[in-house]
């Protein structure tokens, strides 16, 4: 694996980890209660939560980076590398 391929795998893994941390961060607001009466309000609140927007953005970028990495490295090598980091 050359340096560019390694950098892509590493960047994809780090973006994925950042996304998970951002999504977990939004749970600081407590348990999300969903019921027929509150589902619209809760959905809007979640859709506008900056940590969720940031996490989803990181996921989207990580998928693009991961596809670029897999175009250079076999999945049998890239995937185990992702498990070492996380």
N, C-alpha and C positions, 0 to 999 in steps of 0.2 A: 504494500500500500504506500503510495507516494504522499508527499506532504499535503498537496491539495485535497486528495481524497480523505486523508486523516482529518484535516481542518473541517471539511464538510460534515463528516460523521460527528466530530466533536461539537461543532456548532449546532447541528440538528439536535443532538442529545441535550445540550445546554438550553436551547430554546424550549424544548419539551419540558425540561425540569422547571424552567422559569414559568411556563404556562401553568403547570400544576401548582406551584407555590402561589401564583397570583389567584388562582381559583380557590385555593384553600384560604387565602387571606380574606376573601369575601365572607367566609363563615364567621368572622369575628362579630358579625351582626346578630348572631344567634341562630336558632333553628328556624328554618323557613317553613311556615305553616301554609299548606295548600288545602283549600276547601272551595266548593263551587262559588261561594260568596267572595273569596279573596284571591282567586287564581289570576284574574286580570291585573289587579293591583300588584300582586307579588311578581308576576311576569314582567310588568313594566319596570318595577324597582330593580329586578335582576338585569334586565336588558340595558339599563342605564348605569349600572354599577361599574365604575372605572376598572376595578380589578378584574371583573369578568371580561370586559371589552379588551383589556390588555392581555389577559390569558388566551382568549380566542385568537387575537392577533398573533401572539407567539406561536400558537398551534398552527395557524395557517402558514406562517413563514417557515416553521420547522418542517412541515410537510414538503414545501418546495425545496428546501435545503436537503431533506432526506432523499427526495427523488433524484436530485443532482448527485448526491453521494452514491446512490444505488446504480447510477449510470456509469460509475467508475469502479465500484467495488462490489463483488458478489455479496448477496444478502447473508450467505453463510459466514462471511467475515464481518460485515458491518453490524449485524444484529448482536452478536456476542460482544462487540466493542461497546454497544450502547448499554449492555448490562453491567459492564465493568465500571462505568462512570456513575450510574444511578444507584 
